[in-house]
Amino acid sequence: MRWFNYSEFDSPDEPGSGNLMDQDFLEMLDEARSRAGIPFVVSSGYRTEDYNKILRQSGYKTSSNSSHMKGCAADIAYQTPQECFLIVAALIEAGFDRVGIGPGFIHCDTDGEKKRDVCWTYY
């Protein structure tokens, strides 16, 4: 990877778990980062089942079958509407067809078991 380190994708409760990320996903994300021309800050990468449960119990709108637990999803932080646009455009250009936009983050995944060509919000 040109733009990322595996540790950026670690689940907070399992150091080293970023190594469990899907390689094809990471290559696509790296390509999107190149296209965007701005840094991508990973706010959530790989998640253990336990950590995903903690998020759900804390009120976060994460799925019980989250793609993060499969290593084929990430949330990228943004701070301005322009950053949001640049990131979303780059993700789509790089081939992502599952994108969710939330307050301050953009979710992307390559989960082949879920519906394709979708964009949603977490608002």
Secondary structure, 3 states (H helix, E strand, C coil): CCCCCHHHHCECCECCHHHHCCHHHHHHHHHHHHHHCCCCEEEECCCCHHHHHHHHHCCCCCCCCCHHHHCCEEEEECCCHHHHHHHHHHHHHCCCCEEEEECCEEEEECCCCCCCCEEEECC
